[in-house]
Amino acid sequence: MTAREAARRLEREPCTIRKWASRYRARVLGRAGRETVYDYDDLATIEWCIWAGRPVPATPQERDQLRVTRRAAA
């Protein structure tokens, strides 16, 4: 998902999504023309951590594990 598409779904600005992707090293899946395609689940996890006031895990793999544990608890 591009930063523009993720921004629309997460109700943020595209520049915010790109900043998160850079700061937290979001998983990059490739390119669509001139735009970078990010893993939406990774971006959504970053957004949840920020919203909940939790530290954002340093790697995409740690964020994957966080998603697994959150789903198991639900």
N, C-alpha and C positions, 0 to 999 in steps of 0.2 A: 504494500500500500504506500502510495507516495505521501509526502508530508502534507500536501494539500488535502488529499482524501482523509488522512488520519485526523487532521485539524477539524474537518467538518464533523467527523464522527465523535471526536472527543471534545468538541466545542471549545477549541483553542485556536490560536493563530498559527499559520504554517511556520512562521519564524520561530515560534515556541517549540514546535515539534522538532524542527531542525536543530535547535539549541539542545533540547533533551537528547536527541540522537547523538550529537557530538559529545556532550558532557558525560553521558552515561554509557556511551559506546553501544548504542542499540544495534541489534542484529540487522545487517544489510543483506537483502536477498538478491540485489542486482540493480539494473537500470531499466527505465522505461523512457526511451528517448534521452532527454537531458536530465530527467529527474531520477533521484535515487529511490529505490523501492525498499521499504523497511518491513520488518515483521510486525504486524499490527498487534499481536498478542504481547510482544515485548514492549511496545510503546504504551499499551493499555496498562501493563503492570507498572511501568515507570510512573504513569499518571496516577494510578491508585496509591502507590507508595507516597508520592508527593501530597496527594489529597489527604491521606490518612496520617500524615506527619511521621511516617516511618522512614528510616534510611533506605535509600535505593541500593539494592544489591549491585555489586561491582561488575558482574559479568552476566551475559545473557543466560548462561547455564544456571547461575544462581537464581535468576528471575524465573526460569523454567521450574526449578525446584519449589520456589515460593508459590507459583500457580498450582502445582500439584498438591502441596500441603493445604492451600486455601480451599481447593475443590474437595479434598478429603474431609475437611472440617465442616463443610456446608451440608 
